[in-house]
Amino acid sequence: MTAEPLEHFLDRHEQLTAPFPASLPLVLRRVHESDLPELQRLDAEVFQEVAYPGFLLRQLYDMYAEHFLVLDDGTGRLRGYVLAGTTALGRDSWILGLGVTHDRRRNGLGRELMTAVLDRLRRAGIEQVRLTVEPTNRAAILLYRSLGFDPEEPDGGLRPDYFGPGMHRRILRLDLTRGR
């Protein structure tokens, strides 16, 4: 038995069920242009003062829509997203954002989003994926490590002041060619 390509699932709007009995099932799908205002609200909720400005989300959508996935609750609200940016000629990619609303965290949705985008990147021929994470974000680091990401050397991936004074990051890397 072979697995169906993710596009088939996305075309059928795969439903992800979080353990919230009263909530609607979530739909994993590619972002649409009409999602941009709601995506800006979601990003601001999740990332607060370091959220992407609206104009940048627009540009990221224009450049990377193929690897920009959202979780839609069917009521017009997005509950999560993941965005991967790829180089035009290379085989590298960066995860530029992964966020899930506070009320839906700790239910495997971040893993679902990451797994879906990593599958898409593999099929697109991407060989290496990197991301940055706040060094104190233990939950995110554990998620990424469980997906196969390793700290980029030297110094275990720690980059002091990566985004400016006091904004340290840890860089993690995943080799998508392993296990092919």
Secondary structure, DSSP 8 states (H G I E B T S, - for coil): -----HHHHHHTT-EE--S-TTS--EEEEE--GGGHHHHHHHHHHHHGGG---HHHHHHHHHHHGGGEEEEE-SSS-EEEEEEEEE-SSSSEEEEEEEEE-GGGTTSSHHHHHHHHHHHHHHHTT--EEEEEE-TT-HHHHHHHHHTT-EE-TTGGGEETTTTSTT--EEEEEEETTTT-
